[in-house]
Amino acid sequence: MTDGPAATLDEIRSYFDGKADAYDDVDAQPYWVLSDELLWSALAKSVLPRLPEGFRFLDAGGGTGRWSHRFATARPDSSGVLYDLTPAMFGHARAKAERHGYADRLACREGDLGQVAEELDGERFDLVFNFHNVLGFVGSPQDVVTQLAGLLKPGGLLVSFVPSRWHAAWFNLTLGRTDEAERNLTGRGRFTDTMPDMHLFTPEQLRAINEAAGLRVDLISGFPVLLYPGYQETQLHGSTRSLADLLGDRRAFERILAMERSLLDRPDTVGRGNNLFVLASRPTD
Ligand SMILES: C[S@@+](CC[C@H](N)C(=O)[O-])C[C@H]1O[C@@H](n2cnc3c(N)ncnc32)[C@H](O)[C@@H]1O
């Protein structure tokens, strides 16, 4: 794996600084609504039942708190820390927590995941998660996963949802960007010219990273597998016409969601997923 950020922390912070105020508008894009429903289905099935009463979570690279919000509202017994590099992003998470009455259960901390073990020294979590391109942006995904694994209680869970190499290459080829697709196969790349360069992953690489961090890999999945985002879905607004037409029809949306859900646990569809989902746990001994 190629380590080292192609983008500096300042570049990444400045990119998300510019996105922060409109970031939650992704919740109105039909493709991401589908993807988020699937991610929540996977969590409801494989993760929530394994969490103890009163669990503590760490939302690593939590951004505007879209996923802290889901956990904090679905499980009022939980409490957690959202840790992120970009104050403009987690400012929205704080405001959301205040609006929805769980600010006393969610602490927002500014920091680089490259230093997370030191920054959160003394804290231990039942659940650590990083969703949507967070591991893609860090200098060394192996180092960050190892640090996050060290913050788990025995039996604690680490859940990652990260961009796939194969999907990125397909996406760039649909836009005629052959050079970029070739880079994607080496594990680096991006979806637009304006975003910072990222790490891109494969299922077996994710297994190896988690195992090298001392974790047991319980599940690797990948989704959505039947529909992929177009260029519009890399922006915070707008939708690819065919996706908006198809997913804008409520009945069609529900049928596609049901098809995708039926594929969540099939090991033979993993590599076709747009994003890769890995559930790993810290041994209890
Ligand atoms: C694509 S957003 C995802 C936000 C959130 N996890 C979600 O799914 O909505 C990526 C987030 O990772 C944060 N991030 C990127 N590099 C980071 C680093 N080295 N340390 C901490 N946070 C980082 C960014 O500030 C941004 O908020």
The ligand as an ORCA input file, in Angstrom:
! r2SCAN-3c Opt
* xyz 0 1
  C     -16.297     12.654      3.418
  S     -16.356     13.320      5.044
  C     -17.286     12.093      5.897
  C     -17.976     12.630      7.109
  C     -18.828     11.615      7.865
  N     -18.021     10.487      8.321
  C     -20.009     11.131      7.027
  O     -20.041      9.939      6.667
  O     -20.895     11.938      6.769
  C     -14.707     13.039      5.618
  C     -14.407     13.699      6.962
  O     -13.117     13.246      7.395
  C     -12.444     14.317      8.010
  N     -10.999     14.035      7.953
  C     -10.227     13.911      6.853
  N      -8.945     13.659      7.205
  C      -8.932     13.612      8.561
  C      -7.901     13.388      9.522
  N      -6.631     13.176      9.162
  N      -8.229     13.420     10.827
  C      -9.520     13.642     11.233
  N     -10.532     13.854     10.358
  C     -10.235     13.850      9.044
  C     -12.859     15.544      7.211
  O     -12.677     16.746      7.951
  C     -14.327     15.226      6.924
  O     -15.167     15.783      7.892
*
